[in-house]
Amino acid sequence: MSESFDARLRRLPARRAPRTLAPRVLAAAALYARPWHRRPFWTWTLPAQAAFVAAVALGAAALLWLGEPVAASARILPGLDTLAPLGRALSRLLWLARLPLLGLVVMSAVPAAALASVALSRRTS
Amino acid sequence: MNDFEDFISRYQDMVYTTSLRLLGRAQEAEDVSQDVFLKAFRRFGELKDSPTAGGWLKTVATNLSLNQLSRHRARWTLFSELDREDAPFDAAEAEVPVPEVSDEALEAALAALPDHQRVPLALFHFEDLSYEEIAGRLGASLAKVKSDIFRARAALRKALEAA
């Protein structure tokens, strides 16, 4: 009963790290050492993940809303007659897929917003 | 990669200990330690020969452990506030002798403390933070931090005397 709390706690030796820690870190580090495009999506930085999801959502939205005008201009503009069947096919495909695409846009927007907010909060904290 | 392996060997016990004493759970401490070293890996060029690498790792380990705890923080803050009965605070209490026990028994008693007592106690005694700094880091009032540390020491003493 001779030592103060402070002194006794500070005298505690460091705990030994588990043997599995170093191999786990090295395996994960080897993954991170690859170029970003050869790494799994979850290893990208949060801003990169958010940007990718947002780009996919925007791309899907653009396809959905611009498909018909593109097909129409292919029909109207001289010299683009040969593209008209392709435009019509694309337009029809987009029209048939409009609901799944809209769903994709909505579903992508939610994780994009969540990832962006996490990235921003980490940056500001 | 060999340099980084040496780097891990040199600091892994310190990083793991810092996380474990804050989190109180071995698996979570290992997960957080891995994240700490992955952050270090991305800045290894700067850290490799830096004399402050140890301090940087300790700070990151503390921050990531507190982030991990923040998921539960709202809950334990609430319960801690509920059972608070304005416990007396005495700064000299830290100097009161503790029962003589083994390191293992002391570590076990520390790990058994509830989060809202163990975390401020660990920040005060192991990380050298002041009461004000701890209150700022935990988003708690100064009175609550002092009260929780006082209660943590009392609970620890009781556990050690019973051991």
Chai-1 contact restraints between the chains, C-beta under 6 A:
chainA,res_idxA,chainB,res_idxB,connection_type,confidence,min_distance_angstrom,max_distance_angstrom,comment,restraint_id
A,M1,B,P97,contact,1.0,0.0,6.0,A-B,restraint_1
A,S2,B,P97,contact,1.0,0.0,6.0,A-B,restraint_2
A,E3,B,P97,contact,1.0,0.0,6.0,A-B,restraint_3
A,S4,B,E95,contact,1.0,0.0,6.0,A-B,restraint_4
A,F5,B,A94,contact,1.0,0.0,6.0,A-B,restraint_5
A,F5,B,V98,contact,1.0,0.0,6.0,A-B,restraint_6
A,F5,B,R153,contact,1.0,0.0,6.0,A-B,restraint_7
A,D6,B,A94,contact,1.0,0.0,6.0,A-B,restraint_8
A,D6,B,H125,contact,1.0,0.0,6.0,A-B,restraint_9
A,R8,B,V98,contact,1.0,0.0,6.0,A-B,restraint_10
A,L9,B,H125,contact,1.0,0.0,6.0,A-B,restraint_11
A,L12,B,D103,contact,1.0,0.0,6.0,A-B,restraint_12
A,A14,B,D13,contact,1.0,0.0,6.0,A-B,restraint_13
A,A14,B,M14,contact,1.0,0.0,6.0,A-B,restraint_14
A,A14,B,T17,contact,1.0,0.0,6.0,A-B,restraint_15
A,R15,B,T17,contact,1.0,0.0,6.0,A-B,restraint_16
A,R15,B,L20,contact,1.0,0.0,6.0,A-B,restraint_17
A,R16,B,D13,contact,1.0,0.0,6.0,A-B,restraint_18
A,A17,B,Q12,contact,1.0,0.0,6.0,A-B,restraint_19
A,A17,B,D13,contact,1.0,0.0,6.0,A-B,restraint_20
A,A17,B,Y16,contact,1.0,0.0,6.0,A-B,restraint_21
A,P18,B,E30,contact,1.0,0.0,6.0,A-B,restraint_22
A,L21,B,Q12,contact,1.0,0.0,6.0,A-B,restraint_23
A,L21,B,E30,contact,1.0,0.0,6.0,A-B,restraint_24
A,L21,B,S33,contact,1.0,0.0,6.0,A-B,restraint_25
A,A22,B,I8,contact,1.0,0.0,6.0,A-B,restraint_26
A,R24,B,Q34,contact,1.0,0.0,6.0,A-B,restraint_27
A,V25,B,I8,contact,1.0,0.0,6.0,A-B,restraint_28
A,V25,B,Q34,contact,1.0,0.0,6.0,A-B,restraint_29
A,V25,B,F37,contact,1.0,0.0,6.0,A-B,restraint_30
A,A28,B,L38,contact,1.0,0.0,6.0,A-B,restraint_31
A,A29,B,F41,contact,1.0,0.0,6.0,A-B,restraint_32
